[in-house]
Amino acid sequence: MSGPYAGAWQRIRAAVLAEEPLCPGVPAGVHRGARVPTTQVDHVSGDNHDNRRSNLRGICGPCNQRKSVEHEGSGGQRARWRGGR
C-alpha cells in the first residue's frame, strides 16, 4: 500500500493494537482463557473502507482468518460487502 492512505492506516492500526493488546477470540471463547496478543486489525462490519474506530478491533491472525472464511465463504474469493448500498 502506498500514498497518503497508507500512512493514515498505519497510524489507525497502531492505535487499535495499542488499545486492544489481547484478542477477544472470534468466536468468543475460542482461546479458552489464554492470553493471545493481537496482531491484526479487523473491520467488524466487513467494509474495509469503514475505518471508524467503532468498526475496528484488534484480533490475532488465526481469528482474523477464521472470520474471513466465514465472511467470504470457503471459495477463497472475497465476497463483495454491500452494507445496505
Secondary structure, 3 states (H helix, E strand, C coil): CCCHHHHHHHHHHHHHHHHCCECCCCCCCCCCCCCCECCEEEECCCCCCCCCHHHEEEECHHHHHHHHHHHHCCCCCCCCCCCCC
